[in-house]
């Protein structure tokens, strides 16, 4: 897990996979990841409403970090242990509310990692790291 978090911090692109109650998947991109110790990480971003709605009904998560240039990556599988607000924007410009607004709250997903497996474009097994 240490190597996965280090790679995520290095490449700055973390993919967060969630699913709704009926199993319909949703993938979001994030830029912040850190190790909380004891098999736990957190992923921080201005997450879209779909990610948050899914976590309310299904705590299962897949977090992928991948360096496509070297084709090295990891997939961390586990469950959300909650979501924390880390920052709030100070409003939108006038008239922006009428359009499809961007997320106004940065959040941190707290995750318990149960399994870490390799992730790459090249053929690979889902062998646990």
Buried (B, 14 or more C-beta within 10 A) or exposed (E): BEEBBBBBBEBEBBBBBBBBEEEEEBEBEBBBBBBBEEBBBBBBBBBEEBBBBBBEEBBBBBBBBBBEEEEBBBBBBBBBBEBEEBEEEEEEEEEEEEEEEEBEEBBBBBBBBEEBBBBBEEEEEEEEE
